[in-house]
Amino acid sequence: MLIRPATDEDTDELARLRWEFRIESGTPATRTYETFVEEFRAFARDAFDDTAAWRAWVADDDGRLVGCAWLRLIERVPHPNKTLDERPIAYVTNMFVEASHRNAGLGRALLDSALDFAREREVDGVVLWPSDRSRPFYERAGFGPGPLWIDVAGD
């Protein structure tokens, strides 16, 4: 199994993983898979631009993606002694490993790749919103109790 940065060539597989993740999480599909993939392709064209704030890593099982993790750098409000690109916040999202490949260390390897990038980028901190089921996984990785949150329109 290879953990590697995602590329634009992974777009359709990443769309499939995103779809599986949301359906498994209980999100009802209100449009077709094909429509979703088209929207995901447009998102990925921007996300995989070298200057984009998005990064992604994949678990590649001989050409078939079985897991992914996404990270977005979030610019902070200007600071009196830091430039805009210094000390952003990193947001980790869409951590997913297919059920058949869970409990083999892939989730941790994907998360470690994202955290290594965040450390190299010298972010101020990393934030994520775990599910109740995933909370122990993130706590084992060193995450604390989490930010305050109000659900406005969520899913």
C-alpha positions as a LaTeX table, in Angstrom:
\begin{tabular}{lrrr}
\hline
Residue & $x$ (\AA) & $y$ (\AA) & $z$ (\AA) \\
\hline
Met1 & 0.00 & 0.00 & 0.00 \\
Leu2 & 1.37 & 3.39 & $-0.99$ \\
Ile3 & 0.48 & 6.63 & 0.79 \\
Arg4 & 1.17 & 9.50 & $-1.60$ \\
Pro5 & 0.02 & 13.02 & $-2.49$ \\
Ala6 & $-3.08$ & 13.03 & $-4.65$ \\
Thr7 & $-2.87$ & 14.33 & $-8.21$ \\
Asp8 & $-5.40$ & 15.48 & $-10.77$ \\
Glu9 & $-5.24$ & 11.97 & $-12.25$ \\
Asp10 & $-6.89$ & 10.72 & $-9.04$ \\
Thr11 & $-9.95$ & 12.93 & $-9.43$ \\
Asp12 & $-12.52$ & 10.31 & $-10.37$ \\
Glu13 & $-11.32$ & 7.89 & $-7.68$ \\
Leu14 & $-11.38$ & 10.70 & $-5.11$ \\
Ala15 & $-14.93$ & 11.51 & $-6.17$ \\
Arg16 & $-15.87$ & 7.86 & $-5.64$ \\
Leu17 & $-14.30$ & 7.86 & $-2.16$ \\
Arg18 & $-16.07$ & 11.11 & $-1.25$ \\
Trp19 & $-19.39$ & 9.68 & $-2.39$ \\
Glu20 & $-18.84$ & 6.46 & $-0.41$ \\
Phe21 & $-17.79$ & 8.43 & 2.68 \\
Arg22 & $-20.90$ & 10.63 & 2.68 \\
Ile23 & $-23.30$ & 7.76 & 1.91 \\
Glu24 & $-21.73$ & 5.63 & 4.66 \\
Ser25 & $-22.09$ & 8.59 & 7.03 \\
Gly26 & $-25.83$ & 8.69 & 6.34 \\
Thr27 & $-26.02$ & 11.61 & 3.91 \\
Pro28 & $-28.98$ & 11.04 & 1.58 \\
Ala29 & $-28.11$ & 11.34 & $-2.12$ \\
Thr30 & $-30.42$ & 13.91 & $-3.68$ \\
Arg31 & $-28.76$ & 13.86 & $-7.11$ \\
Thr32 & $-27.12$ & 11.34 & $-9.34$ \\
Tyr33 & $-23.60$ & 10.06 & $-8.89$ \\
Glu34 & $-22.74$ & 11.30 & $-12.39$ \\
Thr35 & $-23.83$ & 14.86 & $-11.52$ \\
Phe36 & $-21.79$ & 14.71 & $-8.33$ \\
Val37 & $-18.68$ & 13.52 & $-10.19$ \\
Glu38 & $-18.93$ & 16.41 & $-12.66$ \\
Glu39 & $-19.07$ & 18.89 & $-9.77$ \\
Phe40 & $-16.18$ & 17.12 & $-8.05$ \\
Arg41 & $-14.10$ & 17.35 & $-11.23$ \\
Ala42 & $-14.61$ & 21.12 & $-11.30$ \\
Phe43 & $-13.61$ & 21.34 & $-7.63$ \\
Ala44 & $-10.52$ & 19.19 & $-8.23$ \\
Arg45 & $-9.34$ & 21.32 & $-11.18$ \\
Asp46 & $-9.02$ & 24.21 & $-8.75$ \\
Ala47 & $-7.87$ & 22.15 & $-5.76$ \\
Phe48 & $-4.94$ & 20.60 & $-7.62$ \\
Asp49 & $-3.61$ & 23.91 & $-8.88$ \\
Asp50 & $-0.10$ & 24.46 & $-7.47$ \\
Thr51 & $-1.19$ & 27.68 & $-5.76$ \\
Ala52 & $-4.36$ & 26.23 & $-4.23$ \\
Ala53 & $-4.91$ & 26.05 & $-0.50$ \\
Trp54 & $-6.06$ & 22.40 & $-0.79$ \\
Arg55 & $-3.85$ & 19.33 & $-0.45$ \\
Ala56 & $-4.84$ & 15.67 & $-0.46$ \\
Trp57 & $-3.19$ & 12.32 & 0.19 \\
Val58 & $-4.35$ & 8.91 & $-0.94$ \\
Ala59 & $-3.88$ & 5.28 & 0.02 \\
Asp60 & $-3.12$ & 3.59 & $-3.29$ \\
Asp61 & $-3.59$ & $-0.18$ & $-3.51$ \\
Asp62 & $-1.91$ & $-0.97$ & $-6.83$ \\
Gly63 & $-3.74$ & 1.78 & $-8.73$ \\
Arg64 & $-7.03$ & 1.64 & $-6.83$ \\
Leu65 & $-7.57$ & 4.28 & $-4.18$ \\
Val66 & $-8.86$ & 2.90 & $-0.88$ \\
Gly67 & $-8.47$ & 5.96 & 1.34 \\
Cys68 & $-7.87$ & 9.69 & 1.37 \\
Ala69 & $-7.30$ & 12.71 & 3.58 \\
Trp70 & $-7.78$ & 16.35 & 2.62 \\
Leu71 & $-6.23$ & 19.45 & 4.17 \\
Arg72 & $-6.98$ & 23.09 & 3.49 \\
Leu73 & $-4.76$ & 25.95 & 4.58 \\
Ile74 & $-6.84$ & 28.79 & 5.99 \\
Glu75 & $-5.41$ & 32.26 & 5.93 \\
Arg76 & $-5.72$ & 34.14 & 9.19 \\
Val77 & $-6.68$ & 37.73 & 9.84 \\
Pro78 & $-3.66$ & 40.07 & 9.44 \\
His79 & $-1.39$ & 40.23 & 12.47 \\
Pro80 & 0.85 & 43.14 & 13.55 \\
Asn81 & 4.06 & 41.11 & 13.24 \\
Lys82 & 3.22 & 38.35 & 10.74 \\
Thr83 & 2.57 & 38.41 & 7.01 \\
Leu84 & $-0.66$ & 36.95 & 5.64 \\
Asp85 & 0.96 & 33.69 & 4.62 \\
Glu86 & 2.65 & 33.09 & 7.97 \\
Arg87 & 1.04 & 30.72 & 10.43 \\
Pro88 & $-2.17$ & 29.73 & 8.66 \\
Ile89 & $-4.53$ & 27.24 & 10.23 \\
Ala90 & $-4.86$ & 23.78 & 8.67 \\
Tyr91 & $-8.26$ & 22.15 & 8.37 \\
Val92 & $-8.23$ & 18.36 & 7.94 \\
Thr93 & $-11.35$ & 16.91 & 6.39 \\
Asn94 & $-12.73$ & 13.98 & 4.45 \\
Met95 & $-10.53$ & 11.40 & 6.17 \\
Phe96 & $-11.82$ & 8.12 & 4.81 \\
Val97 & $-10.64$ & 4.54 & 4.40 \\
Glu98 & $-12.82$ & 1.91 & 2.77 \\
Ala99 & $-14.26$ & $-0.53$ & 5.29 \\
Ser100 & $-12.34$ & $-3.48$ & 3.83 \\
His101 & $-9.02$ & $-1.70$ & 4.52 \\
Arg102 & $-9.69$ & $-0.31$ & 7.99 \\
Asn103 & $-7.70$ & $-1.15$ & 11.12 \\
Ala104 & $-4.50$ & $-1.67$ & 9.12 \\
Gly105 & $-2.88$ & 1.70 & 9.88 \\
Leu106 & $-3.92$ & 3.44 & 6.65 \\
Gly107 & $-5.99$ & 6.11 & 8.38 \\
Arg108 & $-3.10$ & 6.95 & 10.67 \\
Ala109 & $-0.65$ & 7.02 & 7.74 \\
Leu110 & $-2.94$ & 9.39 & 5.83 \\
Leu111 & $-3.37$ & 11.61 & 8.88 \\
Asp112 & 0.38 & 11.60 & 9.52 \\
Ser113 & 0.99 & 12.73 & 5.94 \\
Ala114 & $-1.38$ & 15.66 & 6.44 \\
Leu115 & 0.16 & 16.53 & 9.82 \\
Asp116 & 3.70 & 16.30 & 8.40 \\
Phe117 & 2.70 & 18.78 & 5.70 \\
Ala118 & 1.17 & 21.07 & 8.34 \\
Arg119 & 4.38 & 20.97 & 10.40 \\
Glu120 & 6.53 & 21.66 & 7.32 \\
Arg121 & 4.25 & 24.59 & 6.46 \\
Glu122 & 4.54 & 25.75 & 10.11 \\
Val123 & 0.81 & 26.16 & 10.55 \\
Asp124 & $-0.44$ & 27.61 & 13.80 \\
Gly125 & $-2.69$ & 24.63 & 14.48 \\
Val126 & $-4.75$ & 21.88 & 12.89 \\
Val127 & $-8.50$ & 21.66 & 13.30 \\
Leu128 & $-10.97$ & 18.94 & 12.37 \\
Trp129 & $-14.46$ & 17.84 & 13.29 \\
Pro130 & $-14.52$ & 14.16 & 14.23 \\
Ser131 & $-17.55$ & 11.95 & 14.35 \\
Asp132 & $-18.30$ & 10.30 & 17.66 \\
Arg133 & $-16.92$ & 7.05 & 16.22 \\
Ser134 & $-13.67$ & 8.64 & 14.99 \\
Arg135 & $-12.98$ & 10.75 & 18.10 \\
Pro136 & $-10.77$ & 8.11 & 19.82 \\
Phe137 & $-8.70$ & 7.76 & 16.62 \\
Tyr138 & $-7.94$ & 11.49 & 16.59 \\
Glu139 & $-7.32$ & 11.61 & 20.34 \\
Arg140 & $-4.71$ & 8.85 & 19.94 \\
Ala141 & $-3.05$ & 11.09 & 17.32 \\
Gly142 & $-2.83$ & 13.93 & 19.86 \\
Phe143 & $-5.94$ & 16.00 & 19.14 \\
Gly144 & $-7.74$ & 17.57 & 22.07 \\
Pro145 & $-11.45$ & 17.95 & 22.74 \\
Gly146 & $-12.11$ & 20.21 & 19.73 \\
Pro147 & $-13.43$ & 23.65 & 18.90 \\
Leu148 & $-16.74$ & 25.15 & 19.86 \\
Trp149 & $-19.27$ & 24.59 & 17.13 \\
Ile150 & $-22.85$ & 25.48 & 16.33 \\
Asp151 & $-24.60$ & 23.44 & 13.66 \\
Val152 & $-26.28$ & 25.94 & 11.36 \\
Ala153 & $-27.18$ & 23.92 & 8.29 \\
Gly154 & $-24.92$ & 20.86 & 8.52 \\
Asp155 & $-25.31$ & 17.36 & 7.26 \\
\hline
\end{tabular}
